[in-house]
Every structure is written in C-alpha cells, then in structure tokens.
Amino acid sequence: ASVPVFLIDSKANSEAYTSLLATDNVAGGRLAAEAMVQALTAKNGSPTGTVAIVSFGPGVSTLDERIQGFEEGMAELAPEVEIVTTRVGDFQT
C-alpha cells in the first residue's frame, strides 16, 4: 500500500508526494523588499544605501525563494540600493 506524503512549506527534490501546502515565498521576499525600502527611506530620506542578506541555510527552497523575491523586489523598487552579499549565518552562538 502506498503511503500519502504531505509537504508543508518546503518542497522536496522529488515529485513523489501527495500534496504541498506552502506560502508564496517569492511574494514574501518582495514584501520584505518593500519593508526594506520603507526603512531605508525613513532613515535616509530616500531608498539609498547598502544591505546584506543573512539566511539560515543553503539549498532550502523556502529561503531560496524568499531571497529571490527580495532581490527582485529591491531591483524593481530601489535599484540604487546595493545588496553587498548573501551569506548563511552562524546561528550556533
């Protein structure tokens, strides 16, 4: 008998699942870009400056999609803001 497999918020490197329940992480990243633009504007009078992306782990689909959405959103909303790096944080300390 086959066992139904349900994925929640993270995709698998396989299509052998019954259902996926997930947020639109690219849209979530775009929302983060909107918030960043608002914060930079509040601080500097316009969306200028540099930002860095610190992520939790490489190769996690939800995080990769959020980064994608953030980068796309920043390029569209504030192309003059430079994303200087994308790094995986050391959250052990």
C-alpha positions in Angstrom: 0.0 0.0 0.0 1.2 3.4 -0.8 1.7 6.0 2.0 0.4 9.5 1.2 3.1 12.1 1.7 2.2 15.7 2.6 4.7 18.5 2.4 4.3 21.7 4.5 6.1 24.9 3.4 9.2 23.2 2.0 9.4 21.4 -1.4 11.2 18.2 -1.8 13.6 17.2 -4.6 11.0 14.7 -5.7 7.5 14.7 -7.2 6.6 11.6 -5.1 4.3 13.5 -2.7 0.5 13.7 -2.4 0.1 17.4 -1.7 2.2 20.5 -0.9 0.9 23.3 1.4 3.1 26.3 1.0 3.2 30.1 1.1 4.2 32.1 -1.9 7.8 32.7 -0.7 8.8 34.8 -3.7 5.9 37.2 -2.8 7.1 37.1 0.8 10.5 38.2 -0.3 9.0 41.0 -2.3 7.1 42.2 0.8 10.4 42.2 2.7 11.9 44.3 0.0 9.0 46.8 0.3 9.6 47.0 4.1 13.4 47.5 3.5 12.7 50.3 1.0 10.4 52.0 3.6 13.0 51.6 6.4 15.8 53.0 4.2 13.6 55.9 3.1 12.7 56.6 6.8 16.4 56.6 7.7 17.9 58.3 4.7 15.1 60.3 3.1 15.2 58.1 0.1 15.9 54.4 -0.5 19.7 54.6 -0.6 22.5 52.6 1.0 23.7 49.0 1.1 22.1 45.9 2.5 23.2 42.3 3.2 21.1 39.2 3.2 21.7 36.7 6.0 20.0 33.4 5.5 19.5 30.4 7.7 20.6 27.6 5.4 21.7 26.9 1.8 19.6 25.0 -0.5 16.3 25.3 1.5 13.6 26.0 -1.1 11.6 28.4 1.1 14.7 30.5 1.8 15.9 30.5 -1.7 12.5 31.7 -3.0 12.4 34.4 -0.3 15.8 35.6 -1.3 14.8 35.6 -5.0 11.7 37.7 -4.2 13.7 40.1 -2.1 16.4 40.6 -4.8 13.7 41.0 -7.5 11.8 43.5 -5.3 14.9 45.5 -4.5 15.9 45.7 -8.2 12.5 46.9 -9.1 11.8 49.3 -6.2 15.2 50.6 -5.4 17.8 49.7 -8.0 20.3 52.2 -6.4 20.4 50.1 -3.2 23.3 47.6 -3.4 22.9 44.1 -2.0 26.6 43.6 -0.9 26.4 40.0 0.0 24.2 37.0 0.7 25.6 34.8 3.5 24.5 31.9 5.6 24.5 33.0 9.3 26.2 31.1 12.1 23.2 30.8 14.4 25.0 28.5 16.9 26.1 31.3 19.2 
